[in-house]
């Protein structure tokens, strides 16, 4: 791995080795974060999101929350919702980023990010990671922020979360276990856990009802592992992302992230935001269309789908999110700015591209992976056993020749 040259195998790992590992890890992961942000649809078409603080969902419930003055920016409507659900929510100052909110004295680096599908939770987490990396580059005492995909979490009951974090760093970045365990023990690692709602599915085919129960049981185990980790490491900061509906279902079971100190909810867009955003990007007619089509307006309340509409919509009838996704994909495939990847006459047809994308989506779902990285392709992705056997033979032959 790219960190392997810094990890001595037999001699004791010194502070100098750990510092080299730290610097290299920060450099590499920061580049990944910046690349993901640049490639994200939320980043390409900037949209300020509503954020509501809902501290009643975490920590010691029943205590009063601090409230902040309203925002002067009409496009940004961020609100605080104190512990008492009957208390009206209060807007947060527009200039307060989530990374800055994380440093607030009453939150102490422990935050939950909730939102609807497509609300921009992962993008918000990437923005937090980028800001934290800038701090880590300047000061050695600042913990290293690392995004961990909880869709890959698979631990036996009772296994500590720290073991999984260490093995993730080893598998993805070749960080020796002794180094990552040292970082965790010394509070030099800041886990950013994405996708509490995206835990692995059951291995065996089951009914949808049984599948939901099994998934929720895994979510509860994961949530308890997070609580135990933060209980053992009281000075460690952490950010967790989850869909609102799934987290509320866990709350109804009496489960919540009790050691987190703050929570924000990325709200759906309101009419004024949609109208202002459409006008700002020269798509005024789109807002007029949305007013006459309730189904389309409902889709536009999701920031992700609004961004897709701004890019792809040209008056076609759309009745569902699937139809909008198909329209967006077709628009991207025919966009001239995306041409040139294939030699002349060698580009796949639209039907072939749909087939390839469907195959890739199926594999990502099967592997419980939310992001495709070509360097993580494995022979298990091959559909036929004969192809897997051929791969093993060719690999063995290559090793033998070497």
N, C-alpha and C positions, 0 to 999 in steps of 0.2 A: 504494500500500500504506500501512499504518498508520505505517510508518517513513519513508515517502518525503519528508515535509515536513522531516525532519531531515537529509536527504542532499543537500547542494549538488551541482549537476550540473556546474558549470563551474569554480568556484573551488576552491582546495585545501581539503581536509577538515582542520579544525583539531582540537586536543585537545578543545575545548569541544563541537564537533559529535559527536565520537566518544563523549564522556561522555553527551550527551543520547541518542544512539542506544543506548548501553549501558543506561541507566536505563529507557528505554521498552521495550527488548527484554526486560529482566528482568521488568518489571511485566506485560507481556502474556503471556509464556511461563509465568510463575509462575501466573497465573490459569488458563491452559490445563492445567497440571499438576494444580492443586488440583481443577479441574472433572473431569478424568479420574479422579482418585483417588476423588472423591465418588461418581462414577457407576459405579465398578468394583464387581463383585460381591464381590471379595476385601475391599474396604473396607467395604461395607455390612454384611457378616457377618464380623466380625473373627476371624481364625484365625492363631495363631502358627505359623510354619513351622520345620521342621528346616533347619538350615544346616550343611553340612560343608565345612571348608576343604580344598581339594585343590590345593596349590601345585605338585604334581608335574606338573600339566597345562600350566603356563606357566613363563616365566622360565628361569633356568639350572637345569636339572634335576640332581638328585643332592645338593643341599645340604639340611641339616637345617632343619626348621621350628620356630618357637616354639610352645609348647603352653600352654594356658590352663586354669584350674581348671574343675570341673564346675558346671553350673547348678543352683540350688536350686529352680527352677520346674519341676514335672513336666510341664507342658504345652509347654515349650520345650526342644527337644533339639537343640542346635547343636554340631557336632563339627568338630575339626580333623583332617585326614588328612595327615600329613607326606609328604615326598618318597618315603620308602621305603614301598612298598605293603604290606609285611609288618608295619609298625608299626601297632598298634591306634589307631583314631581317638580323639580326646579332645574332650569337649564344650567349647564356648565359653561364657563367661559370658552369661547371658540378657540382661543390660542392655546389651550391646554391639550397637549397631545396625550395619547394613551401611555406613551413612555414616561412622560412627566407625571401623569396620574399615578403610575407605578411607584414613584419615589415619594409620594405623599406620606406624611408621618402616620396617618391612621391606616394606610394600606400596607406599608412596609414591604413592598416588593412582591406581594402575593395577590394575584388578580385572576378572576374568572371572566372570560369573554363569551357571551351568549349571543345568539342571533338566529334568524331564519335561514333556510337554505338559500345560498346565493347572496347573503347579506354582506359578505366580505370579511368573515372572521379570520380566514387564513391570511388574507392580505393585511389585515390589521396586525396580526401576529408578526408578519414579515417586517412591517414598519417598526414595530417595537424592537425586533431583533436587530435591525439595521442601526437604530439609535443606540442600543446597548453595546453593539460592537464598536461603535465610534468611541464610547467611553472606555471599553476594554483595551482599545489600542493606545489610549493615552495614559492609562493607569494600570499597573500590574495587579493592584489589589481588587480590581473590579472582576466579579465572576464572569466566566465565559458563557454567553448565551448560546444554547444549542436547541434547535427545533427537533423534537422527537415525534414521529407519527404514531399515535396510539392505535391506528389500524393494524400495526405490526405487533402490538402487545399481546403476548401469549405466555402467561406465567402460571405455574401450578399454584393452587391455593396456599397462601401462607408465605410464598416466595417474596422477598423484599423487592421493592421497586428499584433500589440501588443496583441490584444484580442485573436487571434488564437494561438500565441506563448504561452500565459499564460494558455490557456485551454489544449494545448498539454502537457505542463509540469504537469498540474494537472491530466490529464487522464493517462499519461504514467508513471509518477514518484511520484504522490500524493503530488506534491508541492502546498501548498495553494496559491490561486490566489493573495492574498495580498503580499506574499513573491515574487512571480515571477514578479508582477507588480512593486514592489520596485526595484528588480534587473534591470529590463528594464529601469526604470526611472533613476537609478544611473549608467547606462552603465556597469553593472556587468554581463551582459549576452552577449555572442558572438554567434549569430545564424549562423549555417552552413546549408544552404538551398539546399537540393539535389533534382534534378529532376524537374526543371521548365518546361521541355517538357512532364512531366508525370502527368499533372493535370487530375482530374476526368473527365470521359467521360459524355456525355449526359445521362440523366435518361431514356428517351424514345427512342425507335428504330428510327433511321433516316438514310438517305442516307450517303454514305461515304463523299461526298462533304459537306453536311450540318454538318456532324460530325466534319470535319476538321475546318469549320468556327466556330462552337460552342466551340471547344477546343481552337482555337486561341483567341477567345473572352475572355475565362477564363484566358488564359495566359497573355493577355493584362491587364485584371483587376488585376491579381496577381502581374505583373510587376509594375503597378502603385501603388499598395499597398506597395510594397517594397520601391519604390521611396519616397512615402509619409512618410513611417516609418523612413527612413534614413534622410529625410528632418527635421522631428520632433526631431530626435535623432542624431545630427550632430557628436557626439563623439563616437557613437557605431560602432564597426567593424562588418563586415559581409562577408561571402563567399557564392556565388551562383554557382550551377552547372547546365549546360544545354547542350543539343545536339546542334552542330553547325548549322545544317539545320534549326531547329525550331527557333533558335535565329535570324538567318539571315532573316527568314520569318517575324519575328516581326520587325526587322530593316526596312524592306521594307514597313511596315505599319507606319513607323515613331516612333516606340517605342524602347526604349533601357534603360538600367539601368544607368541612368545619374549620380547617386551619388556614383557609384563604381569608384575606381581610377585606377585599373589595370585589365588586362585580359590575360589569357594564353590559348593557344590552344594545346591540346594533339594530335599530328599528327599521321597519319597512318605510318606504318613502311616502310622503304625503303629496297631495295634489300640487301644492305650490312648488315643492322641490322638483317634481316631474316637469311642470310647465317651465320653470326657470331654466332647468337643465336643457330641455329640448330647444328653448329659444337661444340659449348661450351657444349651442353647437349648430345653429342654423337649421334646426328641424322643427320650426314652428308649426307646420302642417301636421306633424306627428301628434302634437298635443291635441289639436282639433279632432283628429281621428280617434285618439284614446278616449276623449269625452263621449263619443258616440258608440264606443265598443267596450262595455263593462268587462268582458272577459280579457280583452287586451290590456285594459287599465289595471286589472288585478295582477297581471303578469308584470307590468311596469313598476309595481310597488317593490319588486325585488331589484336591488341595484344591478345584479348580474344581468337580469333579463332586460332592464332598461338600457343597459349598455349595448346589448345585442340588438335591441330594436333600433337604437340610434345608428348602428353600423349597417343593419341588413334590411330594415323595413322600407318598402316602397309601395304600400297600398294593398299588399296581398292579404287575403282573409286568413286569420290565424285564430284557432280555437283552443290551442293547448300549448304547454311548454315544449312538448315534443315537436310540434310543427315549427315553433320558433327556433328551436335548436337545429332542425333540418335546414331551415332557411338560412340561418347564420353559417352553417357549415358550407352550404352551396355557395354562398357569397364569398367566403374565404377561399374556396377552391378555385373560383373563377376570377379572383382579384389579380390583376396583372402585376401588382407589386410583389406577389408571391411566386411568380413564374421564374423560370431559369434554373431550378434545382435539377432538372433532367436535361440530357442532350436533346437536340431537336428531333421530334418524332418519337421519342422514347417515353414521354410522360404518360402515366396511367390514365385511363378514362375516368370520368366521374364515378361510374358504377364500380370500377376496380378500387378507386380510392375509398368509396363507402365500404366496400368489402374489407379492405385492409384496416380501416378505422374501427369497424365493428369487431373484427378479430382482436385488435389490440385492446379495445374496451372490455371484451370478454375475458381476455387474459389478465388484465388489471384487476377485474372483479374476482376472478378465480384465485389470484395470488394475494388478494386483499391489499393491493397497493393503490395509492391515490395519485401518484405521479410517476410518469414513465421516464426512466433514465436508461439510455442504451448500454451504459457500462454495467448495469445490473441484470442484463439479459442472462437467463440460465437455460441449460439444455432441457429442463423440465417444461419449458414453454412450447417445445416441439409437440405437435399434435399426435404423431404416430410413434409407436414404440420402435418401429423399424428405423425411423430417423434418429431417435435417441440412441439406439444401439450403434448406428453408423457414426454418429458423433463421437461416441466413446471410443470406437475403433480408430477413427482418424486422430483423435486426441492422443490416444495411447501410442499410435505410430509416430506422431510428431514428437512426443516426449522421448520415445526410443531413439529417434534420429538425433535429437539434441544431445 
